[in-house]
C-alpha cells in the first residue's frame, strides 16, 4: 500500500484527488476548519496580525533530525515568531512529482502533524498539485502562516540601536551540514543532526522576560553572517561580534574545515538572533537557557554606531575582520 | 539584460537574492508592508477572516489570455471571494528553475502587479527559491491570501437547499482549452483565450443584491461537473442541470469534439457557480449581467432532494444522465 506511487491524476481535482486528501491528509491533520474542505478556511481573529510565506525545496527530503514536512512547519512558525507573533494558523500546499511513494508522503504528513502539535498551530487550508516525472524533484511544500502580535510588541529589523546586545540562541551550522552530508553521502565520526525546531514557545518566554525586544530573526539561508548583515543594513547601525562567543558543535566545525565552508554562512533552522536593550539582555538570556531550544544561548556581540551597515568580528586571535553578506551560493536547496 | 538567466545563487539568501528582490520585485509590487522586508508582514485586521492557499504549476507559463502570474493572483483571489470574503492581502512565493530568463520573470511579475491592482489586493510578503536545472519546470508560484467576511454572510459548500437555483457566471472550458492548445501547438480557426480573471468585484456586487448566497465555488480543476458534484456531496442534496443552459464558446465546443474532451470537465479560471434561494436568483443574475465577468451568466439548474450527492443533467435531446465527478486525469498542469 505504501509502495503505491502518486500519479498525475492525484492532482487533477478528480475523485483520486479527493481520496488522497480524505485518506491521507484529513486523518492526520484534521480539525473542524480543515475538515470543511471549502475553498478558504474561515475563523475569527482580531488585532495586529503577522502573515508570512515560505516554499521549501530541500534536497533530500529526509535528513538527520528532520524532513521537509517538519522544516515547512517550523520554518514558517519561526518567521511568525520572529515578528513577535503567536502563530495561529498555517496553510499547507504540496507540489508532488509523479512517482513519489505514498509511504514517503505519509511520513512527511506525519512530521507536519507532529510539528504542528508541538507548536500549537492548526493547519486549516491546503492544496495538492502533481507534476509529471522530471518536472519537480520529489516534493516541494509551501506553508503560509498567520499569527497575532500582542499589544506593546514592536519587533522589526529596523529597530536595532547602538549599545544593544546581540543574543544568539545556540550553535550554528547544524542544519546546513546535516542536509549536505545526507545529500552527498558523507559520514562523520560525530553524527550531525539538523537543529530544525519550532521556536515560538522560546520566543514567548523571551517576551515574558521583556516585551521590548528590538529585532529578532532566524539565521536560515546565508547563515548568521548574512542575517546580521541584513539587520545592520535595515537598522543602519554597525554590529560587532566575538568569534569565541559563537557556539559551534565540534562535528560541524570539523565538517566545515574539511569542506572549506565558513560556519558563519551555513544555514540554521532552529536558531534565532535577538537584538535587545543592554538592560534587558541578562534577563532574556536567563529565560532562554531554561528552554531546550535556547540552552546554549549567549551574548555574542553588540550594536555600534560605527561602521554602519557592516558586521565586524573580533577573531579568536584578537584581530578584527569584516564579515560580509554571503555573495554567491554556498549550499543550494538547504531549505 | 532580460536575456540574463536566474542562477542557483539567486535563491541562496545571498547578495544576489537581495538584488533580485530589490531590482525586480519591489519596484513593481512595492507597498509599505512589503518594503519593510521583515520575516512577516504586520497589519491590523479584525473580524471573520478567510485564509486560502494554492500552488500554480501551469505549463506553459505563458498562454493566450494570461500567464502563471495572472493565474496565481486571480486563482487565490477567487478562492477568497468564493467564501464571500473581500480579499485584502496576498503572499507570493516563487520556485524558479535555474535558467529561467530574467525577462520571463519580469513579465510574470508585471502580470502579478496588473492583476493585484485590478482586484485591489496588496502583495505583502514573499519568498524566492531557485532549484537546479531539471528539478522544476521553469516556474511554480504559490499565493496565499487573507480576506475579510462581512457580517451576515455565510457561504459554504454545505449550505445548498432543495429548491435553490444554480447560477453559472458564463461560458465553460475556455481556460483548459487555451492552455492545452498552447502546450500542444494546436491552432484553431477561432482563437481561444483563457478566461482567467479576478472575480472579487463580481462577487461583491452579487452580495449587494443578496447577502444570502448559500454556496459559491469556482469550477477550476475538474471543471463544472466536478465542482457541482463536490457541492452535492457536501450539502447532501441532488443537483439537476440543463445542458442547453450552459454557455460554451463555439471554438471550445469544436476543440472538445476534435479532442474527445467533455467541456463539463475542462478547467475554468474566471467563472463561478452560485447556489441561491429561488427568490434571490433573478436579482443576483441581473447584477451579474452588468459586470463584464458575469455578462453571460445564466440559471443552469436547481437543487433537489432526490438523488442526493449526485448531479443529473437533462441533455439537449431531453434525456437525463448522471454527471459524475472527474475520475482520472483530463488535462494535467492546467493551473
Interface residues (C-beta under 8 A of the other chain):
Chain A: X7 X8 X9 X11 X12 X13 X14 X15 X16 X17 X18 X36 X37 X38 X39 X40 X41 X42 X43 X44 X45 X46 X47 X48 X49 X50 X51 X52 X53 X54 X55 X56 X57 X59 X78 X79 X80 X82 X83 X85 X89 X91 X92 X93 X94 X95 X124 X125 X126 X127 X129 X130 X131 X132 X134 X135 X136 X137 X140 X142 X144 X146 X147 X149 X156 X157 X158 X217 X218 X220 X221 X222 X226 X230 X234 X267 X325 X326 X327 X328 X329 X330 X332 X333
Chain B: X7 X8 X9 X11 X12 X13 X14 X15 X16 X17 X18 X36 X37 X38 X39 X40 X41 X42 X43 X44 X45 X46 X47 X48 X49 X50 X51 X52 X53 X54 X55 X56 X57 X59 X78 X79 X80 X82 X83 X85 X89 X91 X92 X93 X94 X95 X124 X125 X126 X127 X129 X130 X131 X132 X134 X135 X136 X137 X140 X142 X144 X146 X147 X149 X156 X157 X158 X217 X218 X220 X221 X222 X226 X230 X234 X267 X325 X326 X327 X328 X329 X330 X332 X333
